[in-house]
């Protein structure tokens, strides 16, 4: 995901209409960057997007663990 492809909103907009920004993230199927004085302070995701990120992270961690075990077993001559 590129920042240029991601909607950007101010902290003031978030304070005024948080649900609108969450809905925007959901509708665009991407995150919405939140800026305060032109500095990034947060990212809004729908709950579904967040859960998908957590699942992807878990899969990557499991894959990394599998690779680490394979390297260890290979170094011990077990495979």
PDB file of N, CA, C and O in Angstrom:
ATOM      1  N   UNK A   1       0.851  -1.176   0.000  1.00  0.00           N
ATOM      2  CA  UNK A   1       0.000   0.000   0.000  1.00  0.00           C
ATOM      3  C   UNK A   1       0.894   1.235   0.000  1.00  0.00           C
ATOM      4  O   UNK A   1       1.792   1.358   0.833  1.00  0.00           O
ATOM      5  N   UNK A   2       0.650   2.134  -0.919  1.00  0.00           N
ATOM      6  CA  UNK A   2       1.412   3.371  -1.004  1.00  0.00           C
ATOM      7  C   UNK A   2       0.662   4.474  -0.283  1.00  0.00           C
ATOM      8  O   UNK A   2      -0.568   4.517  -0.309  1.00  0.00           O
ATOM      9  N   UNK A   3       1.398   5.362   0.356  1.00  0.00           N
ATOM     10  CA  UNK A   3       0.740   6.462   1.065  1.00  0.00           C
ATOM     11  C   UNK A   3      -0.046   7.343   0.100  1.00  0.00           C
ATOM     12  O   UNK A   3      -1.074   7.904   0.480  1.00  0.00           O
ATOM     13  N   UNK A   4       0.422   7.476  -1.147  1.00  0.00           N
ATOM     14  CA  UNK A   4      -0.276   8.325  -2.109  1.00  0.00           C
ATOM     15  C   UNK A   4      -1.634   7.753  -2.502  1.00  0.00           C
ATOM     16  O   UNK A   4      -2.526   8.489  -2.924  1.00  0.00           O
ATOM     17  N   UNK A   5      -1.785   6.442  -2.361  1.00  0.00           N
ATOM     18  CA  UNK A   5      -3.054   5.798  -2.691  1.00  0.00           C
ATOM     19  C   UNK A   5      -4.000   5.750  -1.500  1.00  0.00           C
ATOM     20  O   UNK A   5      -5.117   5.244  -1.609  1.00  0.00           O
ATOM     21  N   UNK A   6      -3.562   6.269  -0.382  1.00  0.00           N
ATOM     22  CA  UNK A   6      -4.314   6.165   0.859  1.00  0.00           C
ATOM     23  C   UNK A   6      -4.961   7.498   1.210  1.00  0.00           C
ATOM     24  O   UNK A   6      -4.299   8.535   1.176  1.00  0.00           O
ATOM     25  N   UNK A   7      -6.245   7.480   1.545  1.00  0.00           N
ATOM     26  CA  UNK A   7      -6.893   8.733   1.959  1.00  0.00           C
ATOM     27  C   UNK A   7      -6.213   9.328   3.188  1.00  0.00           C
ATOM     28  O   UNK A   7      -5.727   8.606   4.058  1.00  0.00           O
ATOM     29  N   UNK A   8      -6.189  10.641   3.239  1.00  0.00           N
ATOM     30  CA  UNK A   8      -5.582  11.359   4.360  1.00  0.00           C
ATOM     31  C   UNK A   8      -6.626  12.305   4.935  1.00  0.00           C
ATOM     32  O   UNK A   8      -7.288  13.038   4.200  1.00  0.00           O
ATOM     33  N   UNK A   9      -6.766  12.283   6.258  1.00  0.00           N
ATOM     34  CA  UNK A   9      -7.711  13.165   6.949  1.00  0.00           C
ATOM     35  C   UNK A   9      -7.007  13.805   8.136  1.00  0.00           C
ATOM     36  O   UNK A   9      -6.008  13.293   8.640  1.00  0.00           O
ATOM     37  N   UNK A  10      -7.543  14.917   8.563  1.00  0.00           N
ATOM     38  CA  UNK A  10      -6.967  15.613   9.719  1.00  0.00           C
ATOM     39  C   UNK A  10      -7.568  15.072  11.010  1.00  0.00           C
ATOM     40  O   UNK A  10      -8.620  14.432  11.008  1.00  0.00           O
ATOM     41  N   UNK A  11      -6.885  15.340  12.097  1.00  0.00           N
ATOM     42  CA  UNK A  11      -7.387  14.942  13.409  1.00  0.00           C
ATOM     43  C   UNK A  11      -8.706  15.647  13.700  1.00  0.00           C
ATOM     44  O   UNK A  11      -9.571  15.094  14.379  1.00  0.00           O
ATOM     45  N   UNK A  12      -8.864  16.866  13.187  1.00  0.00           N
ATOM     46  CA  UNK A  12     -10.120  17.607  13.372  1.00  0.00           C
ATOM     47  C   UNK A  12     -11.276  16.890  12.692  1.00  0.00           C
ATOM     48  O   UNK A  12     -12.371  16.798  13.245  1.00  0.00           O
ATOM     49  N   UNK A  13     -11.024  16.378  11.477  1.00  0.00           N
ATOM     50  CA  UNK A  13     -12.062  15.622  10.774  1.00  0.00           C
ATOM     51  C   UNK A  13     -12.420  14.357  11.545  1.00  0.00           C
ATOM     52  O   UNK A  13     -13.588  13.976  11.619  1.00  0.00           O
ATOM     53  N   UNK A  14     -11.414  13.715  12.113  1.00  0.00           N
ATOM     54  CA  UNK A  14     -11.658  12.505  12.896  1.00  0.00           C
ATOM     55  C   UNK A  14     -12.507  12.810  14.123  1.00  0.00           C
ATOM     56  O   UNK A  14     -13.412  12.048  14.462  1.00  0.00           O
ATOM     57  N   UNK A  15     -12.216  13.917  14.782  1.00  0.00           N
ATOM     58  CA  UNK A  15     -12.988  14.300  15.970  1.00  0.00           C
ATOM     59  C   UNK A  15     -14.436  14.611  15.618  1.00  0.00           C
ATOM     60  O   UNK A  15     -15.348  14.286  16.378  1.00  0.00           O
ATOM     61  N   UNK A  16     -14.647  15.243  14.462  1.00  0.00           N
ATOM     62  CA  UNK A  16     -16.001  15.642  14.054  1.00  0.00           C
ATOM     63  C   UNK A  16     -16.837  14.459  13.585  1.00  0.00           C
ATOM     64  O   UNK A  16     -18.031  14.385  13.875  1.00  0.00           O
ATOM     65  N   UNK A  17     -16.215  13.535  12.863  1.00  0.00           N
ATOM     66  CA  UNK A  17     -16.995  12.454  12.253  1.00  0.00           C
ATOM     67  C   UNK A  17     -16.189  11.152  12.205  1.00  0.00           C
ATOM     68  O   UNK A  17     -15.794  10.713  11.125  1.00  0.00           O
ATOM     69  N   UNK A  18     -15.944  10.538  13.355  1.00  0.00           N
ATOM     70  CA  UNK A  18     -15.124   9.319  13.365  1.00  0.00           C
ATOM     71  C   UNK A  18     -15.733   8.165  12.565  1.00  0.00           C
ATOM     72  O   UNK A  18     -15.017   7.430  11.885  1.00  0.00           O
ATOM     73  N   UNK A  19     -17.039   8.012  12.649  1.00  0.00           N
ATOM     74  CA  UNK A  19     -17.691   6.915  11.923  1.00  0.00           C
ATOM     75  C   UNK A  19     -17.542   7.099  10.420  1.00  0.00           C
ATOM     76  O   UNK A  19     -17.365   6.123   9.691  1.00  0.00           O
ATOM     77  N   UNK A  20     -17.613   8.337   9.952  1.00  0.00           N
ATOM     78  CA  UNK A  20     -17.448   8.600   8.519  1.00  0.00           C
ATOM     79  C   UNK A  20     -16.073   8.146   8.037  1.00  0.00           C
ATOM     80  O   UNK A  20     -15.947   7.594   6.944  1.00  0.00           O
ATOM     81  N   UNK A  21     -15.059   8.374   8.841  1.00  0.00           N
ATOM     82  CA  UNK A  21     -13.703   7.990   8.446  1.00  0.00           C
ATOM     83  C   UNK A  21     -13.539   6.473   8.491  1.00  0.00           C
ATOM     84  O   UNK A  21     -12.867   5.897   7.636  1.00  0.00           O
ATOM     85  N   UNK A  22     -14.140   5.834   9.468  1.00  0.00           N
ATOM     86  CA  UNK A  22     -14.112   4.366   9.522  1.00  0.00           C
ATOM     87  C   UNK A  22     -14.830   3.789   8.310  1.00  0.00           C
ATOM     88  O   UNK A  22     -14.358   2.830   7.700  1.00  0.00           O
ATOM     89  N   UNK A  23     -15.959   4.367   7.968  1.00  0.00           N
ATOM     90  CA  UNK A  23     -16.705   3.917   6.784  1.00  0.00           C
ATOM     91  C   UNK A  23     -15.901   4.146   5.506  1.00  0.00           C
ATOM     92  O   UNK A  23     -15.961   3.335   4.582  1.00  0.00           O
ATOM     93  N   UNK A  24     -15.156   5.238   5.450  1.00  0.00           N
ATOM     94  CA  UNK A  24     -14.306   5.504   4.290  1.00  0.00           C
ATOM     95  C   UNK A  24     -13.236   4.419   4.153  1.00  0.00           C
ATOM     96  O   UNK A  24     -12.970   3.938   3.052  1.00  0.00           O
ATOM     97  N   UNK A  25     -12.633   4.044   5.261  1.00  0.00           N
ATOM     98  CA  UNK A  25     -11.631   2.972   5.233  1.00  0.00           C
ATOM     99  C   UNK A  25     -12.257   1.674   4.738  1.00  0.00           C
ATOM    100  O   UNK A  25     -11.661   0.944   3.945  1.00  0.00           O
ATOM    101  N   UNK A  26     -13.447   1.403   5.210  1.00  0.00           N
ATOM    102  CA  UNK A  26     -14.156   0.193   4.804  1.00  0.00           C
ATOM    103  C   UNK A  26     -14.500   0.239   3.319  1.00  0.00           C
ATOM    104  O   UNK A  26     -14.284  -0.736   2.599  1.00  0.00           O
ATOM    105  N   UNK A  27     -15.034   1.368   2.859  1.00  0.00           N
ATOM    106  CA  UNK A  27     -15.475   1.507   1.471  1.00  0.00           C
ATOM    107  C   UNK A  27     -14.307   1.469   0.486  1.00  0.00           C
ATOM    108  O   UNK A  27     -14.422   0.892  -0.595  1.00  0.00           O
ATOM    109  N   UNK A  28     -13.196   2.077   0.858  1.00  0.00           N
ATOM    110  CA  UNK A  28     -12.034   2.117  -0.036  1.00  0.00           C
ATOM    111  C   UNK A  28     -11.141   0.892   0.121  1.00  0.00           C
ATOM    112  O   UNK A  28     -10.190   0.700  -0.636  1.00  0.00           O
ATOM    113  N   UNK A  29     -11.463   0.066   1.117  1.00  0.00           N
ATOM    114  CA  UNK A  29     -10.694  -1.145   1.417  1.00  0.00           C
ATOM    115  C   UNK A  29      -9.217  -0.829   1.625  1.00  0.00           C
ATOM    116  O   UNK A  29      -8.339  -1.571   1.188  1.00  0.00           O
ATOM    117  N   UNK A  30      -8.967   0.276   2.296  1.00  0.00           N
ATOM    118  CA  UNK A  30      -7.611   0.676   2.643  1.00  0.00           C
ATOM    119  C   UNK A  30      -7.648   1.437   3.952  1.00  0.00           C
ATOM    120  O   UNK A  30      -8.714   1.676   4.519  1.00  0.00           O
ATOM    121  N   UNK A  31      -6.497   1.807   4.415  1.00  0.00           N
ATOM    122  CA  UNK A  31      -6.440   2.592   5.644  1.00  0.00           C
ATOM    123  C   UNK A  31      -6.683   4.060   5.334  1.00  0.00           C
ATOM    124  O   UNK A  31      -6.660   4.478   4.176  1.00  0.00           O
ATOM    125  N   UNK A  32      -6.914   4.833   6.380  1.00  0.00           N
ATOM    126  CA  UNK A  32      -7.018   6.288   6.265  1.00  0.00           C
ATOM    127  C   UNK A  32      -5.991   6.869   7.232  1.00  0.00           C
ATOM    128  O   UNK A  32      -6.063   6.646   8.440  1.00  0.00           O
ATOM    129  N   UNK A  33      -5.044   7.610   6.689  1.00  0.00           N
ATOM    130  CA  UNK A  33      -4.032   8.245   7.533  1.00  0.00           C
ATOM    131  C   UNK A  33      -4.623   9.454   8.226  1.00  0.00           C
ATOM    132  O   UNK A  33      -5.386  10.214   7.629  1.00  0.00           O
ATOM    133  N   UNK A  34      -4.267   9.629   9.488  1.00  0.00           N
ATOM    134  CA  UNK A  34      -4.718  10.776  10.277  1.00  0.00           C
ATOM    135  C   UNK A  34      -3.506  11.662  10.553  1.00  0.00           C
ATOM    136  O   UNK A  34      -2.479  11.205  11.054  1.00  0.00           O
ATOM    137  N   UNK A  35      -3.656  12.941  10.212  1.00  0.00           N
ATOM    138  CA  UNK A  35      -2.588  13.914  10.414  1.00  0.00           C
ATOM    139  C   UNK A  35      -2.981  14.933  11.465  1.00  0.00           C
ATOM    140  O   UNK A  35      -4.148  15.306  11.582  1.00  0.00           O
ATOM    141  N   UNK A  36      -1.993  15.381  12.228  1.00  0.00           N
ATOM    142  CA  UNK A  36      -2.165  16.480  13.170  1.00  0.00           C
ATOM    143  C   UNK A  36      -1.033  17.461  12.888  1.00  0.00           C
ATOM    144  O   UNK A  36       0.138  17.126  13.065  1.00  0.00           O
ATOM    145  N   UNK A  37      -1.372  18.656  12.454  1.00  0.00           N
ATOM    146  CA  UNK A  37      -0.371  19.652  12.050  1.00  0.00           C
ATOM    147  C   UNK A  37       0.567  19.076  10.990  1.00  0.00           C
ATOM    148  O   UNK A  37       1.785  19.241  11.051  1.00  0.00           O
ATOM    149  N   UNK A  38      -0.044  18.391  10.010  1.00  0.00           N
ATOM    150  CA  UNK A  38       0.674  17.803   8.869  1.00  0.00           C
ATOM    151  C   UNK A  38       1.673  16.714   9.243  1.00  0.00           C
ATOM    152  O   UNK A  38       2.584  16.420   8.469  1.00  0.00           O
ATOM    153  N   UNK A  39       1.515  16.121  10.401  1.00  0.00           N
ATOM    154  CA  UNK A  39       2.339  14.983  10.811  1.00  0.00           C
ATOM    155  C   UNK A  39       1.434  13.779  11.045  1.00  0.00           C
ATOM    156  O   UNK A  39       0.361  13.901  11.635  1.00  0.00           O
ATOM    157  N   UNK A  40       1.875  12.627  10.578  1.00  0.00           N
ATOM    158  CA  UNK A  40       1.105  11.412  10.789  1.00  0.00           C
ATOM    159  C   UNK A  40       1.024  11.055  12.261  1.00  0.00           C
ATOM    160  O   UNK A  40       2.043  10.967  12.947  1.00  0.00           O
ATOM    161  N   UNK A  41      -0.204  10.849  12.746  1.00  0.00           N
ATOM    162  CA  UNK A  41      -0.395  10.492  14.153  1.00  0.00           C
ATOM    163  C   UNK A  41      -1.170   9.190  14.326  1.00  0.00           C
ATOM    164  O   UNK A  41      -1.265   8.663  15.434  1.00  0.00           O
ATOM    165  N   UNK A  42      -1.719   8.675  13.236  1.00  0.00           N
ATOM    166  CA  UNK A  42      -2.479   7.444  13.363  1.00  0.00           C
ATOM    167  C   UNK A  42      -2.990   6.948  12.033  1.00  0.00           C
ATOM    168  O   UNK A  42      -2.867   7.606  11.000  1.00  0.00           O
ATOM    169  N   UNK A  43      -3.569   5.762  12.097  1.00  0.00           N
ATOM    170  CA  UNK A  43      -4.136   5.122  10.922  1.00  0.00           C
ATOM    171  C   UNK A  43      -5.461   4.504  11.337  1.00  0.00           C
ATOM    172  O   UNK A  43      -5.547   3.838  12.368  1.00  0.00           O
ATOM    173  N   UNK A  44      -6.485   4.723  10.537  1.00  0.00           N
ATOM    174  CA  UNK A  44      -7.797   4.146  10.811  1.00  0.00           C
ATOM    175  C   UNK A  44      -8.025   2.976   9.863  1.00  0.00           C
ATOM    176  O   UNK A  44      -7.815   3.083   8.655  1.00  0.00           O
ATOM    177  N   UNK A  45      -8.459   1.857  10.437  1.00  0.00           N
ATOM    178  CA  UNK A  45      -8.839   0.668   9.690  1.00  0.00           C
ATOM    179  C   UNK A  45     -10.207   0.219  10.170  1.00  0.00           C
ATOM    180  O   UNK A  45     -10.591   0.490  11.308  1.00  0.00           O
ATOM    181  N   UNK A  46     -10.938  -0.464   9.312  1.00  0.00           N
ATOM    182  CA  UNK A  46     -12.162  -1.102   9.792  1.00  0.00           C
ATOM    183  C   UNK A  46     -11.745  -2.297  10.647  1.00  0.00           C
ATOM    184  O   UNK A  46     -10.605  -2.754  10.561  1.00  0.00           O
ATOM    185  N   UNK A  47     -12.641  -2.794  11.454  1.00  0.00           N
ATOM    186  CA  UNK A  47     -12.304  -3.951  12.298  1.00  0.00           C
ATOM    187  C   UNK A  47     -11.958  -5.164  11.438  1.00  0.00           C
ATOM    188  O   UNK A  47     -11.088  -5.955  11.803  1.00  0.00           O
ATOM    189  N   UNK A  48     -12.627  -5.312  10.310  1.00  0.00           N
ATOM    190  CA  UNK A  48     -12.334  -6.435   9.414  1.00  0.00           C
ATOM    191  C   UNK A  48     -10.915  -6.318   8.844  1.00  0.00           C
ATOM    192  O   UNK A  48     -10.187  -7.309   8.775  1.00  0.00           O
ATOM    193  N   UNK A  49     -10.529  -5.115   8.442  1.00  0.00           N
ATOM    194  CA  UNK A  49      -9.174  -4.915   7.927  1.00  0.00           C
ATOM    195  C   UNK A  49      -8.137  -5.235   9.003  1.00  0.00           C
ATOM    196  O   UNK A  49      -7.125  -5.879   8.726  1.00  0.00           O
ATOM    197  N   UNK A  50      -8.391  -4.786  10.218  1.00  0.00           N
ATOM    198  CA  UNK A  50      -7.465  -5.029  11.325  1.00  0.00           C
ATOM    199  C   UNK A  50      -7.339  -6.526  11.604  1.00  0.00           C
ATOM    200  O   UNK A  50      -6.233  -7.036  11.783  1.00  0.00           O
ATOM    201  N   UNK A  51      -8.465  -7.224  11.642  1.00  0.00           N
ATOM    202  CA  UNK A  51      -8.439  -8.665  11.887  1.00  0.00           C
ATOM    203  C   UNK A  51      -7.680  -9.392  10.782  1.00  0.00           C
ATOM    204  O   UNK A  51      -6.930 -10.329  11.056  1.00  0.00           O
ATOM    205  N   UNK A  52      -7.871  -8.960   9.530  1.00  0.00           N
ATOM    206  CA  UNK A  52      -7.142  -9.572   8.417  1.00  0.00           C
ATOM    207  C   UNK A  52      -5.635  -9.354   8.554  1.00  0.00           C
ATOM    208  O   UNK A  52      -4.846 -10.253   8.262  1.00  0.00           O
ATOM    209  N   UNK A  53      -5.239  -8.165   8.996  1.00  0.00           N
ATOM    210  CA  UNK A  53      -3.816  -7.896   9.220  1.00  0.00           C
ATOM    211  C   UNK A  53      -3.251  -8.794  10.316  1.00  0.00           C
ATOM    212  O   UNK A  53      -2.143  -9.314  10.190  1.00  0.00           O
ATOM    213  N   UNK A  54      -4.018  -8.972  11.390  1.00  0.00           N
ATOM    214  CA  UNK A  54      -3.560  -9.848  12.475  1.00  0.00           C
ATOM    215  C   UNK A  54      -3.416 -11.288  12.002  1.00  0.00           C
ATOM    216  O   UNK A  54      -2.455 -11.969  12.362  1.00  0.00           O
ATOM    217  N   UNK A  55      -4.370 -11.755  11.195  1.00  0.00           N
ATOM    218  CA  UNK A  55      -4.281 -13.120  10.666  1.00  0.00           C
ATOM    219  C   UNK A  55      -3.070 -13.273   9.752  1.00  0.00           C
ATOM    220  O   UNK A  55      -2.361 -14.277   9.820  1.00  0.00           O
ATOM    221  N   UNK A  56      -2.833 -12.285   8.904  1.00  0.00           N
ATOM    222  CA  UNK A  56      -1.679 -12.328   8.006  1.00  0.00           C
ATOM    223  C   UNK A  56      -0.378 -12.337   8.807  1.00  0.00           C
ATOM    224  O   UNK A  56       0.553 -13.074   8.482  1.00  0.00           O
ATOM    225  N   UNK A  57      -0.321 -11.522   9.843  1.00  0.00           N
ATOM    226  CA  UNK A  57       0.864 -11.480  10.714  1.00  0.00           C
ATOM    227  C   UNK A  57       1.096 -12.844  11.356  1.00  0.00           C
ATOM    228  O   UNK A  57       2.229 -13.323  11.405  1.00  0.00           O
ATOM    229  N   UNK A  58       0.034 -13.467  11.846  1.00  0.00           N
ATOM    230  CA  UNK A  58       0.147 -14.784  12.468  1.00  0.00           C
ATOM    231  C   UNK A  58       0.666 -15.816  11.472  1.00  0.00           C
ATOM    232  O   UNK A  58       1.536 -16.620  11.808  1.00  0.00           O
ATOM    233  N   UNK A  59       0.136 -15.798  10.249  1.00  0.00           N
ATOM    234  CA  UNK A  59       0.598 -16.736   9.220  1.00  0.00           C
ATOM    235  C   UNK A  59       2.078 -16.530   8.916  1.00  0.00           C
ATOM    236  O   UNK A  59       2.826 -17.496   8.771  1.00  0.00           O
ATOM    237  N   UNK A  60       2.495 -15.279   8.820  1.00  0.00           N
ATOM    238  CA  UNK A  60       3.903 -14.988   8.545  1.00  0.00           C
ATOM    239  C   UNK A  60       4.798 -15.456   9.691  1.00  0.00           C
ATOM    240  O   UNK A  60       5.870 -16.015   9.459  1.00  0.00           O
ATOM    241  N   UNK A  61       4.354 -15.226  10.925  1.00  0.00           N
ATOM    242  CA  UNK A  61       5.128 -15.672  12.083  1.00  0.00           C
ATOM    243  C   UNK A  61       5.240 -17.194  12.115  1.00  0.00           C
ATOM    244  O   UNK A  61       6.302 -17.732  12.427  1.00  0.00           O
ATOM    245  N   UNK A  62       4.143 -17.892  11.793  1.00  0.00           N
ATOM    246  CA  UNK A  62       4.172 -19.353  11.767  1.00  0.00           C
ATOM    247  C   UNK A  62       5.112 -19.854  10.677  1.00  0.00           C
ATOM    248  O   UNK A  62       5.858 -20.812  10.884  1.00  0.00           O
ATOM    249  N   UNK A  63       5.073 -19.201   9.511  1.00  0.00           N
ATOM    250  CA  UNK A  63       5.971 -19.581   8.423  1.00  0.00           C
ATOM    251  C   UNK A  63       7.423 -19.365   8.800  1.00  0.00           C
ATOM    252  O   UNK A  63       8.279 -20.192   8.483  1.00  0.00           O
ATOM    253  N   UNK A  64       7.704 -18.268   9.469  1.00  0.00           N
ATOM    254  CA  UNK A  64       9.065 -17.983   9.920  1.00  0.00           C
ATOM    255  C   UNK A  64       9.526 -19.029  10.934  1.00  0.00           C
ATOM    256  O   UNK A  64      10.666 -19.491  10.881  1.00  0.00           O
ATOM    257  N   UNK A  65       8.651 -19.393  11.842  1.00  0.00           N
ATOM    258  CA  UNK A  65       8.990 -20.422  12.827  1.00  0.00           C
ATOM    259  C   UNK A  65       9.283 -21.754  12.139  1.00  0.00           C
ATOM    260  O   UNK A  65      10.231 -22.450  12.504  1.00  0.00           O
ATOM    261  N   UNK A  66       8.464 -22.110  11.140  1.00  0.00           N
ATOM    262  CA  UNK A  66       8.709 -23.342  10.385  1.00  0.00           C
ATOM    263  C   UNK A  66      10.088 -23.318   9.730  1.00  0.00           C
ATOM    264  O   UNK A  66      10.803 -24.321   9.745  1.00  0.00           O
ATOM    265  N   UNK A  67      10.461 -22.174   9.155  1.00  0.00           N
ATOM    266  CA  UNK A  67      11.773 -22.052   8.522  1.00  0.00           C
ATOM    267  C   UNK A  67      12.899 -22.166   9.541  1.00  0.00           C
ATOM    268  O   UNK A  67      13.918 -22.804   9.279  1.00  0.00           O
ATOM    269  N   UNK A  68      12.714 -21.549  10.699  1.00  0.00           N
ATOM    270  CA  UNK A  68      13.733 -21.622  11.749  1.00  0.00           C
ATOM    271  C   UNK A  68      13.928 -23.058  12.223  1.00  0.00           C
ATOM    272  O   UNK A  68      15.058 -23.492  12.448  1.00  0.00           O
ATOM    273  N   UNK A  69      12.837 -23.789  12.374  1.00  0.00           N
ATOM    274  CA  UNK A  69      12.921 -25.194  12.792  1.00  0.00           C
ATOM    275  C   UNK A  69      13.631 -26.009  11.715  1.00  0.00           C
ATOM    276  O   UNK A  69      14.473 -26.852  12.027  1.00  0.00           O
ATOM    277  N   UNK A  70      13.295 -25.762  10.446  1.00  0.00           N
ATOM    278  CA  UNK A  70      13.934 -26.496   9.353  1.00  0.00           C
ATOM    279  C   UNK A  70      15.434 -26.228   9.322  1.00  0.00           C
ATOM    280  O   UNK A  70      16.219 -27.154   9.122  1.00  0.00           O
ATOM    281  N   UNK A  71      15.840 -24.985   9.514  1.00  0.00           N
ATOM    282  CA  UNK A  71      17.267 -24.645   9.534  1.00  0.00           C
ATOM    283  C   UNK A  71      17.958 -25.345  10.701  1.00  0.00           C
ATOM    284  O   UNK A  71      19.057 -25.876  10.545  1.00  0.00           O
ATOM    285  N   UNK A  72      17.324 -25.346  11.857  1.00  0.00           N
ATOM    286  CA  UNK A  72      17.900 -26.004  13.029  1.00  0.00           C
ATOM    287  C   UNK A  72      18.050 -27.506  12.794  1.00  0.00           C
ATOM    288  O   UNK A  72      19.100 -28.085  13.077  1.00  0.00           O
ATOM    289  N   UNK A  73      16.994 -28.132  12.274  1.00  0.00           N
ATOM    290  CA  UNK A  73      17.049 -29.572  12.015  1.00  0.00           C
ATOM    291  C   UNK A  73      18.114 -29.905  10.973  1.00  0.00           C
ATOM    292  O   UNK A  73      18.822 -30.904  11.097  1.00  0.00           O
ATOM    293  N   UNK A  74      18.220 -29.071   9.957  1.00  0.00           N
ATOM    294  CA  UNK A  74      19.225 -29.305   8.921  1.00  0.00           C
ATOM    295  C   UNK A  74      20.633 -29.166   9.494  1.00  0.00           C
ATOM    296  O   UNK A  74      21.522 -29.949   9.161  1.00  0.00           O
ATOM    297  N   UNK A  75      20.834 -28.171  10.354  1.00  0.00           N
ATOM    298  CA  UNK A  75      22.166 -27.976  10.950  1.00  0.00           C
ATOM    299  C   UNK A  75      22.548 -29.135  11.864  1.00  0.00           C
ATOM    300  O   UNK A  75      23.730 -29.388  12.097  1.00  0.00           O
ATOM    301  N   UNK A  76      21.543 -29.837  12.380  1.00  0.00           N
ATOM    302  CA  UNK A  76      21.790 -30.992  13.249  1.00  0.00           C
ATOM    303  C   UNK A  76      21.826 -32.298  12.456  1.00  0.00           C
ATOM    304  O   UNK A  76      21.996 -33.375  13.029  1.00  0.00           O
ATOM    305  N   UNK A  77      21.665 -32.196  11.137  1.00  0.00           N
ATOM    306  CA  UNK A  77      21.704 -33.373  10.279  1.00  0.00           C
ATOM    307  C   UNK A  77      20.473 -34.244  10.370  1.00  0.00           C
ATOM    308  O   UNK A  77      20.517 -35.417  10.001  1.00  0.00           O
ATOM    309  N   UNK A  78      19.390 -33.701  10.848  1.00  0.00           N
ATOM    310  CA  UNK A  78      18.159 -34.490  11.004  1.00  0.00           C
ATOM    311  C   UNK A  78      17.314 -34.511   9.735  1.00  0.00           C
ATOM    312  O   UNK A  78      16.426 -35.350   9.589  1.00  0.00           O
ATOM    313  N   UNK A  79      17.590 -33.594   8.828  1.00  0.00           N
ATOM    314  CA  UNK A  79      16.860 -33.607   7.548  1.00  0.00           C
ATOM    315  C   UNK A  79      17.819 -33.371   6.405  1.00  0.00           C
ATOM    316  O   UNK A  79      17.403 -33.345   5.246  1.00  0.00           O
TER     317      UNK A  79
END
